[in-house]
Amino acid sequence: MRRDFLKCCSLTGLGLAIPRQSVVAWAPPKKDSPYPGPYYVVFNASGGWDTTFLMDPKGVNGINRLYKEGDILTRGAHMYAPIRKHAQGGMPNEDFFAEFSDGLLTFNGLDYSVNNHSPGARYMATGKLDSLAYPTFAALVAACHGATCPLSFLTFGNYSATGNLVAMSRVPYVQSLQKIALSDMVEGNPKAPYHDAFALDRIEQALRGGNEARAAVPRLPRAERGENMLYAAQTNSKALQRASQYIPSTIPRERLSQQAEIALASFKAGVCVSANLDIGQFDSHANNDTDQMKLIPEFLAGIAYLIRRAGELKIREQLVIVIQSEMGRTPNYNPGNGKDHWSIGSVMFFGKGIRGNRVIGATDEKQFALPVDPQTLKLDKAKGIRVRPEHIHESLRELAGIADHPLSKKFPLGLTDKEKLQKFWG
């Protein structure tokens, strides 16, 4: 027994070191069953967006130089900045809210608590400011709902920690997804397979037999997990092939639209649970108005593209979308016509289980957050609380049905029942 144990250690490269225990036990999928949804998408405006040019307009106190108080527009419950004549390409607010306001939920006056990029991005992604161990919401929901999916958690940038719960997948280009989906073909060419169907079947039988034989032999936890992950990677090729049929023949040029195509093809194929989409350069310390009027319309156009394309693929009703940034911009301009970091901002939501045409929270005329009663969701300066990212994440966990999941319990957000936002999703 001792000799067999030492031999096993030698073969796996483990030596006699005690393996670090994983957060969660992992096992390969037992059958090739597509994940049916919901599909979770987090859009990140990295660098810090200017919310006064989007969903929290301010036409007083010199907060912006593009419009006045009387120019602010409304659509249902939403108020938004008029930017059509200033937008540089993309989709202006006017068109975005006209098309999506009925399904959109906005929260204004979110207290980020910090105004530095790294902690702000981590806080918004995980709901936990003072820990590097917590997973992002996208990673957590992927681990809870479909950790064994081949591309369970896709990320294109921004803070993407997984908490050691699920594998992080990066697919930078649509062409890359084609190669991954058709990995048994030369350069992803379906007309050039490496092996014929008979040979592939024999290879799969051999892999399955080898995995079953190893499973019958006692192994160290790290070795067992590594071998299981290797086996899953070897046998996931058929599942990934499903994504190839949803890859468009014409690839969009816009960066968010390309990310959207990769995520949507993976969702439709049932090989992905969540995706973290991202564009940067919002950190407009100089020439704030010019930069924001280029980036906000581009950002909104990417969101609109994903929603419309999901409709074409008949999965729009299964989408849950979070639209966020790690900070806002100051209510005043600096000497370089820019705006610096501001620890108050907004977040928007759209999709399955979310009642739209609603705005919760607010900022005052100086762009400071106003307290909210967590029970009624109404403004309450006397008894209300400052809503922070952990309040939003607790609500997101409830929306996704994972608030009481064992994995969520391993990463508590520290809110009392009285602090939790009641009926946030309507």
SELO-25213 format. One record per residue (C-alpha): residue number from 1; z, y, x; residue in one letter. Coordinates in pm, 1 decimal, decimal comma. Example, Ala and Ser with C-alpha at 12.3 -4.5 7.8 and 13.67 -1.06 7.14 Angstrom:
SELO-25213
{r 1 {780,0 -450,0 1230,0} 'a'}
{r 2 {714,0 -106,0 1367,0} 's'}
***
This chain:
SELO-25213
{r 1 {0,0 0,0 0,0} 'm'}
{r 2 {93,2 240,9 278,0} 'r'}
{r 3 {-230,5 164,8 465,2} 'r'}
{r 4 {-438,5 217,5 150,1} 'd'}
{r 5 {-258,9 544,8 83,9} 'f'}
{r 6 {-324,8 674,6 438,5} 'l'}
{r 7 {-686,4 564,2 418,4} 'k'}
{r 8 {-730,0 749,1 90,1} 'c'}
{r 9 {-578,9 1064,0 244,8} 'c'}
{r 10 {-812,5 1039,4 542,3} 's'}
{r 11 {-1122,3 997,4 328,9} 'l'}
{r 12 {-1040,7 1296,5 110,4} 't'}
{r 13 {-942,1 1521,6 399,2} 'g'}
{r 14 {-596,0 1581,3 261,5} 'l'}
{r 15 {-385,5 1453,4 549,6} 'g'}
{r 16 {-25,3 1428,1 440,7} 'l'}
{r 17 {9,8 1779,5 303,1} 'a'}
{r 18 {166,1 1800,4 -40,9} 'i'}
{r 19 {-100,4 1931,8 -278,9} 'p'}
{r 20 {-40,7 2253,4 -470,7} 'r'}
{r 21 {-2,0 2172,8 -838,9} 'q'}
{r 22 {-269,9 2320,2 -1060,7} 's'}
{r 23 {-176,0 2525,1 -1362,3} 'v'}
{r 24 {-346,6 2284,0 -1596,7} 'v'}
{r 25 {-467,4 1926,5 -1569,4} 'a'}
{r 26 {-844,4 1903,2 -1561,0} 'w'}
{r 27 {-1063,8 1618,7 -1684,7} 'a'}
{r 28 {-1441,4 1577,6 -1708,4} 'p'}
{r 29 {-1601,8 1600,1 -2049,5} 'p'}
{r 30 {-1607,8 1271,0 -2234,2} 'k'}
{r 31 {-1930,7 1345,1 -2415,5} 'k'}
{r 32 {-2214,9 1592,3 -2412,3} 'd'}
{r 33 {-2120,8 1802,4 -2714,9} 's'}
{r 34 {-2234,3 2167,4 -2724,2} 'p'}
{r 35 {-1967,0 2432,6 -2770,2} 'y'}
{r 36 {-2033,2 2582,0 -3118,9} 'p'}
{r 37 {-1863,0 2922,4 -3082,6} 'g'}
{r 38 {-1721,2 3178,8 -3125,4} 'p'}
{r 39 {-1867,5 3336,3 -2813,5} 'y'}
{r 40 {-1669,1 3609,1 -2639,4} 'y'}
{r 41 {-1832,9 3898,9 -2455,3} 'v'}
{r 42 {-1649,1 4170,6 -2262,1} 'v'}
{r 43 {-1856,2 4478,2 -2171,1} 'f'}
{r 44 {-1712,0 4677,2 -1879,6} 'n'}
{r 45 {-1803,1 5039,5 -1805,5} 'a'}
{r 46 {-1673,9 5019,9 -1449,2} 's'}
{r 47 {-1550,8 5334,9 -1286,6} 'g'}
{r 48 {-1402,1 5511,5 -1587,2} 'g'}
{r 49 {-1604,8 5641,5 -1882,8} 'w'}
{r 50 {-1571,3 5984,3 -2041,2} 'd'}
{r 51 {-1456,3 5898,3 -2393,8} 't'}
{r 52 {-1503,6 6257,6 -2509,5} 't'}
{r 53 {-1877,1 6194,3 -2476,6} 'f'}
{r 54 {-1855,5 5882,1 -2691,0} 'l'}
{r 55 {-1597,4 5772,1 -2950,3} 'm'}
{r 56 {-1322,9 6033,0 -2896,2} 'd'}
{r 57 {-1507,1 6368,4 -2904,5} 'p'}
{r 58 {-1330,7 6692,8 -2809,1} 'k'}
{r 59 {-1496,6 7029,3 -2862,0} 'g'}
{r 60 {-1196,5 7245,2 -2770,2} 'v'}
{r 61 {-1010,0 7363,8 -2461,2} 'n'}
{r 62 {-1318,7 7335,7 -2241,0} 'g'}
{r 63 {-1288,0 6958,0 -2234,2} 'i'}
{r 64 {-1666,3 6927,1 -2233,3} 'n'}
{r 65 {-1957,7 7161,4 -2176,1} 'r'}
{r 66 {-2223,8 6995,9 -2389,9} 'l'}
{r 67 {-2107,6 7060,1 -2747,2} 'y'}
{r 68 {-1856,7 7252,0 -2960,2} 'k'}
{r 69 {-1604,8 7137,3 -3218,5} 'e'}
{r 70 {-1841,4 7207,8 -3504,8} 'g'}
{r 71 {-2112,3 6987,3 -3349,6} 'd'}
{r 72 {-1908,4 6664,7 -3368,1} 'i'}
{r 73 {-2074,4 6398,9 -3585,3} 'l'}
{r 74 {-1929,1 6137,4 -3818,1} 't'}
{r 75 {-2046,1 5803,7 -3949,4} 'r'}
{r 76 {-1808,2 5639,4 -4193,0} 'g'}
{r 77 {-1465,6 5638,2 -4029,5} 'a'}
{r 78 {-1606,7 5713,1 -3684,4} 'h'}
{r 79 {-1633,6 6048,2 -3511,7} 'm'}
{r 80 {-1860,2 6068,0 -3207,3} 'y'}
{r 81 {-2011,3 6315,5 -2965,6} 'a'}
{r 82 {-2365,2 6446,1 -3025,8} 'p'}
{r 83 {-2557,6 6353,1 -2709,5} 'i'}
{r 84 {-2916,7 6288,7 -2818,6} 'r'}
{r 85 {-3060,5 6599,6 -2652,6} 'k'}
{r 86 {-2863,9 6533,2 -2331,6} 'h'}
{r 87 {-2910,4 6154,9 -2299,4} 'a'}
{r 88 {-3125,3 6035,5 -2011,7} 'q'}
{r 89 {-3292,9 5728,5 -2156,4} 'g'}
{r 90 {-3105,8 5443,1 -2317,1} 'g'}
{r 91 {-2949,8 5470,3 -2663,5} 'm'}
{r 92 {-2772,0 5789,3 -2778,4} 'p'}
{r 93 {-2450,6 5781,5 -2979,0} 'n'}
{r 94 {-2635,7 5888,9 -3291,2} 'e'}
{r 95 {-2846,9 5572,5 -3297,3} 'd'}
{r 96 {-2567,2 5341,1 -3185,7} 'f'}
{r 97 {-2321,7 5444,3 -3456,0} 'f'}
{r 98 {-2594,3 5453,8 -3721,4} 'a'}
{r 99 {-2671,5 5087,8 -3650,3} 'e'}
{r 100 {-2330,5 4940,1 -3570,8} 'f'}
{r 101 {-2051,2 5157,6 -3711,2} 's'}
{r 102 {-2002,7 4935,2 -4016,6} 'd'}
{r 103 {-1893,0 4651,2 -3789,4} 'g'}
{r 104 {-1720,5 4859,2 -3522,7} 'l'}
{r 105 {-1344,9 4894,9 -3468,4} 'l'}
{r 106 {-1234,7 5173,9 -3233,0} 't'}
{r 107 {-893,0 5231,8 -3081,5} 'f'}
{r 108 {-833,6 5579,2 -2935,4} 'n'}
{r 109 {-535,3 5687,7 -2729,3} 'g'}
{r 110 {-491,9 5373,6 -2520,7} 'l'}
{r 111 {-235,3 5425,5 -2245,5} 'd'}
{r 112 {-366,1 5266,5 -1924,4} 'y'}
{r 113 {-40,1 5365,4 -1748,8} 's'}
{r 114 {-222,4 5404,5 -1414,8} 'v'}
{r 115 {-523,8 5600,8 -1295,5} 'n'}
{r 116 {-641,0 5388,5 -1001,5} 'n'}
{r 117 {-941,2 5160,8 -1028,8} 'h'}
{r 118 {-805,1 4825,7 -908,3} 's'}
{r 119 {-482,3 4813,5 -1111,0} 'p'}
{r 120 {-658,1 4972,3 -1408,4} 'g'}
{r 121 {-935,3 4712,1 -1408,5} 'a'}
{r 122 {-681,4 4431,9 -1371,0} 'r'}
{r 123 {-464,2 4570,0 -1651,2} 'y'}
{r 124 {-754,1 4604,9 -1893,5} 'm'}
{r 125 {-889,4 4261,4 -1806,5} 'a'}
{r 126 {-563,1 4066,8 -1828,2} 't'}
{r 127 {-308,6 4273,3 -2021,3} 'g'}
{r 128 {-70,5 4245,4 -1724,4} 'k'}
{r 129 {-33,0 4532,6 -1479,0} 'l'}
{r 130 {216,7 4393,6 -1229,6} 'd'}
{r 131 {72,8 4049,5 -1153,4} 's'}
{r 132 {-229,9 3919,4 -965,2} 'l'}
{r 133 {-184,0 3570,4 -1111,2} 'a'}
{r 134 {-286,2 3640,0 -1470,5} 'y'}
{r 135 {-633,4 3537,9 -1595,1} 'p'}
{r 136 {-868,2 3777,2 -1767,6} 't'}
{r 137 {-895,6 3736,4 -2143,2} 'f'}
{r 138 {-1248,2 3600,1 -2099,2} 'a'}
{r 139 {-1124,6 3333,0 -1856,6} 'a'}
{r 140 {-822,4 3245,9 -2069,7} 'l'}
{r 141 {-1021,0 3199,3 -2389,6} 'v'}
{r 142 {-1278,4 2990,7 -2200,0} 'a'}
{r 143 {-1002,0 2767,0 -2064,5} 'a'}
{r 144 {-845,7 2725,0 -2409,0} 'c'}
{r 145 {-1166,0 2663,2 -2603,2} 'h'}
{r 146 {-1402,7 2494,1 -2359,5} 'g'}
{r 147 {-1290,1 2451,4 -2000,1} 'a'}
{r 148 {-1524,3 2154,9 -1952,7} 't'}
{r 149 {-1837,7 2347,9 -2051,6} 'c'}
{r 150 {-2071,0 2367,2 -1749,9} 'p'}
{r 151 {-2073,7 2750,3 -1747,8} 'l'}
{r 152 {-1756,9 2805,5 -1948,8} 's'}
{r 153 {-1673,8 3148,5 -1802,5} 'f'}
{r 154 {-1965,5 3362,4 -1684,7} 'l'}
{r 155 {-1897,4 3685,2 -1498,0} 't'}
{r 156 {-2128,3 3953,4 -1362,5} 'f'}
{r 157 {-1865,5 4169,5 -1194,1} 'g'}
{r 158 {-1547,5 4370,0 -1251,4} 'n'}
{r 159 {-1206,8 4200,0 -1236,8} 'y'}
{r 160 {-1264,1 3827,9 -1297,3} 's'}
{r 161 {-945,5 3638,5 -1208,2} 'a'}
{r 162 {-917,6 3295,5 -1369,5} 't'}
{r 163 {-549,1 3213,8 -1321,2} 'g'}
{r 164 {-665,3 2877,8 -1182,2} 'n'}
{r 165 {-745,6 2769,1 -1537,4} 'l'}
{r 166 {-1123,7 2747,2 -1541,1} 'v'}
{r 167 {-1417,0 2770,8 -1303,3} 'a'}
{r 168 {-1580,8 3110,7 -1259,0} 'm'}
{r 169 {-1961,8 3102,5 -1280,2} 's'}
{r 170 {-2192,3 3369,5 -1142,9} 'r'}
{r 171 {-2560,9 3361,4 -1233,4} 'v'}
{r 172 {-2706,7 3688,7 -1103,0} 'p'}
{r 173 {-3065,7 3659,5 -1227,1} 'y'}
{r 174 {-3247,4 3506,9 -1522,7} 'v'}
{r 175 {-3461,6 3310,6 -1275,9} 'q'}
{r 176 {-3140,2 3167,8 -1128,3} 's'}
{r 177 {-3040,5 3031,9 -1468,8} 'l'}
{r 178 {-3379,2 2861,1 -1495,1} 'q'}
{r 179 {-3320,3 2685,7 -1161,8} 'k'}
{r 180 {-2967,3 2583,3 -1260,0} 'i'}
{r 181 {-3073,8 2463,1 -1603,8} 'a'}
{r 182 {-3355,1 2255,2 -1454,2} 'l'}
{r 183 {-3174,9 2143,2 -1140,5} 's'}
{r 184 {-3348,6 1804,7 -1150,3} 'd'}
{r 185 {-3681,7 1983,2 -1109,4} 'm'}
{r 186 {-3830,4 2134,3 -793,4} 'v'}
{r 187 {-3748,8 2508,5 -805,6} 'e'}
{r 188 {-3681,8 2475,7 -1178,8} 'g'}
{r 189 {-4039,9 2371,2 -1252,5} 'n'}
{r 190 {-4038,6 2125,2 -1547,5} 'p'}
{r 191 {-4370,7 1980,8 -1426,1} 'k'}
{r 192 {-4224,4 1883,4 -1089,3} 'a'}
{r 193 {-3921,8 1652,1 -1134,4} 'p'}
{r 194 {-3748,9 1509,5 -832,0} 'y'}
{r 195 {-3721,8 1170,5 -1005,0} 'h'}
{r 196 {-3882,5 1004,6 -1303,6} 'd'}
{r 197 {-3677,2 924,5 -1616,2} 'a'}
{r 198 {-3612,4 564,7 -1508,9} 'f'}
{r 199 {-3472,4 667,9 -1170,7} 'a'}
{r 200 {-3255,1 941,1 -1325,3} 'l'}
{r 201 {-3110,3 690,0 -1569,8} 'd'}
{r 202 {-3019,3 452,2 -1286,6} 'r'}
{r 203 {-2863,7 739,0 -1087,4} 'i'}
{r 204 {-2650,8 837,4 -1387,3} 'e'}
{r 205 {-2539,6 477,9 -1435,2} 'q'}
{r 206 {-2438,6 456,4 -1069,9} 'a'}
{r 207 {-2244,9 784,4 -1088,2} 'l'}
{r 208 {-2067,0 671,8 -1402,7} 'r'}
{r 209 {-1977,8 335,5 -1253,7} 'g'}
{r 210 {-1848,3 494,3 -934,3} 'g'}
{r 211 {-1637,0 743,3 -1127,0} 'n'}
{r 212 {-1485,5 470,8 -1345,2} 'e'}
{r 213 {-1406,4 260,9 -1039,5} 'a'}
{r 214 {-1232,4 550,8 -865,2} 'r'}
{r 215 {-1039,3 632,9 -1182,1} 'a'}
{r 216 {-877,6 288,9 -1168,5} 'a'}
{r 217 {-733,2 355,2 -821,6} 'v'}
{r 218 {-421,9 576,2 -777,4} 'p'}
{r 219 {-511,3 905,3 -608,2} 'r'}
{r 220 {-340,5 1224,4 -507,1} 'l'}
{r 221 {-370,0 1499,3 -772,7} 'p'}
{r 222 {-592,0 1725,8 -563,8} 'r'}
{r 223 {-826,6 1439,7 -476,0} 'a'}
{r 224 {-846,1 1328,2 -837,4} 'e'}
{r 225 {-920,8 1679,4 -960,4} 'r'}
{r 226 {-1183,6 1735,9 -691,2} 'g'}
{r 227 {-1360,8 1408,4 -765,7} 'e'}
{r 228 {-1355,2 1477,3 -1138,5} 'n'}
{r 229 {-1507,3 1821,1 -1086,0} 'm'}
{r 230 {-1774,4 1673,0 -860,5} 'l'}
{r 231 {-1858,5 1410,1 -1120,5} 'y'}
{r 232 {-1877,6 1673,2 -1394,6} 'a'}
{r 233 {-2111,4 1884,7 -1181,1} 'a'}
{r 234 {-2334,2 1583,1 -1118,3} 'q'}
{r 235 {-2354,1 1485,3 -1484,8} 't'}
{r 236 {-2379,2 1831,1 -1642,9} 'n'}
{r 237 {-2747,4 1870,7 -1563,5} 's'}
{r 238 {-2858,1 1738,3 -1902,4} 'k'}
{r 239 {-2630,1 1979,4 -2085,1} 'a'}
{r 240 {-2758,5 2269,2 -1877,4} 'l'}
{r 241 {-3118,0 2174,7 -1954,0} 'q'}
{r 242 {-3061,0 2294,2 -2309,2} 'r'}
{r 243 {-3039,6 2652,8 -2182,6} 'a'}
{r 244 {-3394,3 2648,6 -2044,8} 's'}
{r 245 {-3555,4 2665,2 -2389,7} 'q'}
{r 246 {-3373,7 2992,6 -2466,3} 'y'}
{r 247 {-3472,4 3176,4 -2148,5} 'i'}
{r 248 {-3732,4 3442,0 -2245,2} 'p'}
{r 249 {-4076,1 3437,1 -2091,7} 's'}
{r 250 {-4058,6 3816,4 -2051,9} 't'}
{r 251 {-3750,5 3928,9 -1862,9} 'i'}
{r 252 {-3609,6 4271,5 -1954,5} 'p'}
{r 253 {-3585,2 4528,8 -1678,6} 'r'}
{r 254 {-3247,6 4679,3 -1770,9} 'e'}
{r 255 {-2948,4 4536,0 -1583,8} 'r'}
{r 256 {-2723,8 4483,1 -1887,9} 'l'}
{r 257 {-3008,8 4329,7 -2085,4} 's'}
{r 258 {-3069,4 4077,9 -1806,4} 'q'}
{r 259 {-2701,0 3985,6 -1805,2} 'q'}
{r 260 {-2715,7 3954,9 -2184,0} 'a'}
{r 261 {-3009,7 3713,1 -2168,9} 'e'}
{r 262 {-2824,8 3483,6 -1928,4} 'i'}
{r 263 {-2510,3 3488,1 -2141,6} 'a'}
{r 264 {-2694,3 3437,2 -2471,7} 'l'}
{r 265 {-2907,1 3148,8 -2343,3} 'a'}
{r 266 {-2586,5 2982,5 -2221,5} 's'}
{r 267 {-2409,6 3047,5 -2553,6} 'f'}
{r 268 {-2700,5 2914,7 -2757,8} 'k'}
{r 269 {-2716,0 2601,8 -2542,9} 'a'}
{r 270 {-2345,0 2542,9 -2603,0} 'g'}
{r 271 {-2258,9 2546,5 -2232,4} 'v'}
{r 272 {-2062,4 2874,3 -2225,1} 'c'}
{r 273 {-1759,7 3020,6 -2405,6} 'v'}
{r 274 {-1724,6 3370,9 -2261,7} 's'}
{r 275 {-1908,4 3624,0 -2049,3} 'a'}
{r 276 {-1790,8 3929,1 -1857,1} 'n'}
{r 277 {-2077,7 4185,1 -1849,7} 'l'}
{r 278 {-2060,9 4491,1 -1629,2} 'd'}
{r 279 {-2233,4 4805,0 -1505,9} 'i'}
{r 280 {-2073,1 5052,0 -1267,5} 'g'}
{r 281 {-2105,9 5405,4 -1132,5} 'q'}
{r 282 {-1907,7 5569,3 -1415,5} 'f'}
{r 283 {-1670,5 5724,4 -1160,0} 'd'}
{r 284 {-1811,0 6075,7 -1206,2} 's'}
{r 285 {-1598,6 6289,0 -972,6} 'h'}
{r 286 {-1903,4 6512,9 -923,3} 'a'}
{r 287 {-2156,1 6616,4 -1187,6} 'n'}
{r 288 {-1971,0 6437,8 -1465,8} 'n'}
{r 289 {-2204,0 6543,8 -1746,7} 'd'}
{r 290 {-2522,5 6432,7 -1571,4} 't'}
{r 291 {-2379,2 6096,0 -1468,8} 'd'}
{r 292 {-2219,1 6015,8 -1803,5} 'q'}
{r 293 {-2531,2 6116,1 -1996,6} 'm'}
{r 294 {-2727,0 5863,9 -1792,7} 'k'}
{r 295 {-2474,4 5581,1 -1801,1} 'l'}
{r 296 {-2331,2 5595,3 -2154,1} 'i'}
{r 297 {-2674,2 5562,7 -2321,2} 'p'}
{r 298 {-2764,4 5279,9 -2081,4} 'e'}
{r 299 {-2437,2 5106,0 -2164,1} 'f'}
{r 300 {-2486,0 5140,0 -2541,0} 'l'}
{r 301 {-2845,3 5018,4 -2513,5} 'a'}
{r 302 {-2722,9 4703,0 -2337,5} 'g'}
{r 303 {-2468,2 4635,1 -2611,4} 'i'}
{r 304 {-2731,1 4687,9 -2879,7} 'a'}
{r 305 {-2971,4 4456,3 -2696,6} 'y'}
{r 306 {-2718,3 4173,8 -2688,5} 'l'}
{r 307 {-2633,0 4206,7 -3058,3} 'i'}
{r 308 {-2997,2 4220,8 -3168,2} 'r'}
{r 309 {-3103,4 3934,4 -2942,4} 'r'}
{r 310 {-2809,4 3727,1 -3068,3} 'a'}
{r 311 {-2948,1 3784,4 -3418,0} 'g'}
{r 312 {-3284,0 3644,2 -3309,1} 'e'}
{r 313 {-3107,6 3339,6 -3167,3} 'l'}
{r 314 {-2903,4 3307,2 -3489,2} 'k'}
{r 315 {-2565,0 3333,8 -3315,8} 'i'}
{r 316 {-2479,5 3695,3 -3394,8} 'r'}
{r 317 {-2218,3 3591,6 -3650,6} 'e'}
{r 318 {-2038,0 3394,9 -3378,9} 'q'}
{r 319 {-2004,1 3686,6 -3135,8} 'l'}
{r 320 {-1676,6 3860,6 -3051,9} 'v'}
{r 321 {-1739,8 4172,6 -2841,7} 'i'}
{r 322 {-1492,8 4386,7 -2645,4} 'v'}
{r 323 {-1619,9 4719,8 -2506,5} 'i'}
{r 324 {-1394,5 4879,1 -2246,2} 'q'}
{r 325 {-1339,6 5066,9 -1920,7} 's'}
{r 326 {-1045,0 5077,6 -1680,7} 'e'}
{r 327 {-973,5 5449,4 -1729,8} 'm'}
{r 328 {-1092,8 5773,9 -1885,0} 'g'}
{r 329 {-1188,4 6110,7 -1736,2} 'r'}
{r 330 {-966,0 6417,7 -1715,1} 't'}
{r 331 {-982,4 6683,1 -1989,5} 'p'}
{r 332 {-1071,8 6943,3 -1727,0} 'n'}
{r 333 {-1354,9 6977,2 -1476,1} 'y'}
{r 334 {-1294,0 6991,1 -1100,7} 'n'}
{r 335 {-1470,0 7240,0 -868,0} 'p'}
{r 336 {-1758,7 6994,8 -823,8} 'g'}
{r 337 {-1838,3 6989,9 -1198,6} 'n'}
{r 338 {-1691,1 6643,1 -1210,9} 'g'}
{r 339 {-1394,1 6487,5 -1386,1} 'k'}
{r 340 {-1126,1 6286,4 -1213,4} 'd'}
{r 341 {-920,9 5982,2 -1321,0} 'h'}
{r 342 {-733,0 5997,1 -1650,6} 'w'}
{r 343 {-487,1 5734,0 -1772,1} 's'}
{r 344 {-575,2 5770,6 -2141,4} 'i'}
{r 345 {-882,4 5614,6 -2297,3} 'g'}
{r 346 {-1035,7 5406,0 -2573,3} 's'}
{r 347 {-1161,2 5055,1 -2645,9} 'v'}
{r 348 {-1404,1 4924,2 -2909,8} 'm'}
{r 349 {-1451,3 4585,6 -3079,0} 'f'}
{r 350 {-1727,1 4423,4 -3280,4} 'f'}
{r 351 {-1795,2 4082,7 -3428,4} 'g'}
{r 352 {-1647,8 3773,8 -3587,6} 'k'}
{r 353 {-1311,7 3825,6 -3756,2} 'g'}
{r 354 {-1313,4 4203,3 -3700,4} 'i'}
{r 355 {-1326,4 4438,7 -3997,9} 'r'}
{r 356 {-1538,2 4733,0 -3892,2} 'g'}
{r 357 {-1580,5 5094,2 -3996,5} 'n'}
{r 358 {-1225,1 5159,0 -3875,2} 'r'}
{r 359 {-1059,8 5386,6 -3619,2} 'v'}
{r 360 {-698,3 5330,3 -3509,1} 'i'}
{r 361 {-499,2 5566,1 -3289,3} 'g'}
{r 362 {-592,8 5910,7 -3163,7} 'a'}
{r 363 {-551,1 6167,2 -2888,3} 't'}
{r 364 {-446,1 6526,9 -2941,1} 'd'}
{r 365 {-645,8 6842,1 -2863,6} 'e'}
{r 366 {-541,0 6812,8 -2497,2} 'k'}
{r 367 {-649,2 6447,5 -2477,4} 'q'}
{r 368 {-298,4 6300,1 -2466,4} 'f'}
{r 369 {-227,9 5975,4 -2652,2} 'a'}
{r 370 {-45,5 5991,3 -2985,0} 'l'}
{r 371 {215,5 5723,0 -3071,7} 'p'}
{r 372 {123,0 5457,1 -3327,7} 'v'}
{r 373 {346,1 5263,0 -3566,6} 'd'}
{r 374 {270,0 4897,7 -3480,3} 'p'}
{r 375 {356,2 4785,8 -3832,9} 'q'}
{r 376 {128,5 5024,9 -4023,9} 't'}
{r 377 {-112,2 5122,6 -3742,0} 'l'}
{r 378 {-70,1 5485,6 -3848,7} 'k'}
{r 379 {13,3 5775,1 -3618,9} 'l'}
{r 380 {387,2 5827,4 -3592,1} 'd'}
{r 381 {509,3 6078,4 -3333,3} 'k'}
{r 382 {874,2 6011,5 -3414,2} 'a'}
{r 383 {898,0 5632,2 -3416,7} 'k'}
{r 384 {561,3 5510,6 -3292,3} 'g'}
{r 385 {484,9 5339,0 -2960,6} 'i'}
{r 386 {236,3 5409,8 -2685,3} 'r'}
{r 387 {-22,3 5134,9 -2718,3} 'v'}
{r 388 {-102,8 4976,3 -2382,3} 'r'}
{r 389 {-342,5 4699,0 -2272,2} 'p'}
{r 390 {-84,8 4424,3 -2335,5} 'e'}
{r 391 {-77,6 4520,9 -2704,1} 'h'}
{r 392 {-455,4 4487,8 -2717,2} 'i'}
{r 393 {-450,4 4153,5 -2535,3} 'h'}
{r 394 {-182,9 4010,8 -2760,9} 'e'}
{r 395 {-405,7 4097,4 -3055,5} 's'}
{r 396 {-710,0 3947,9 -2883,4} 'l'}
{r 397 {-522,9 3622,4 -2827,8} 'r'}
{r 398 {-435,5 3617,1 -3196,6} 'e'}
{r 399 {-797,2 3683,8 -3293,5} 'l'}
{r 400 {-915,0 3397,6 -3072,2} 'a'}
{r 401 {-647,8 3162,8 -3209,8} 'g'}
{r 402 {-491,4 3105,6 -2867,8} 'i'}
{r 403 {-169,5 3309,3 -2891,0} 'a'}
{r 404 {35,8 2989,2 -2917,8} 'd'}
{r 405 {-181,6 2780,5 -2687,4} 'h'}
{r 406 {11,2 2623,6 -2395,7} 'p'}
{r 407 {-208,7 2807,2 -2145,9} 'l'}
{r 408 {-135,2 3143,5 -2308,8} 's'}
{r 409 {234,5 3060,8 -2303,0} 'k'}
{r 410 {212,1 3025,9 -1925,2} 'k'}
{r 411 {103,1 3390,1 -1907,7} 'f'}
{r 412 {328,8 3579,0 -2150,9} 'p'}
{r 413 {265,1 3947,1 -2217,6} 'l'}
{r 414 {630,0 4031,0 -2280,4} 'g'}
{r 415 {601,4 4193,9 -2622,6} 'l'}
{r 416 {865,7 4159,9 -2890,5} 't'}
{r 417 {756,7 4083,6 -3245,6} 'd'}
{r 418 {831,4 4443,8 -3344,0} 'k'}
{r 419 {593,7 4572,0 -3076,7} 'e'}
{r 420 {296,9 4357,7 -3177,0} 'k'}
{r 421 {19,1 4533,6 -3367,3} 'l'}
{r 422 {16,3 4403,7 -3724,1} 'q'}
{r 423 {-313,6 4329,8 -3899,4} 'k'}
{r 424 {-500,9 4494,7 -3617,0} 'f'}
{r 425 {-824,8 4318,1 -3705,5} 'w'}
{r 426 {-801,6 4411,9 -4071,4} 'g'}
***
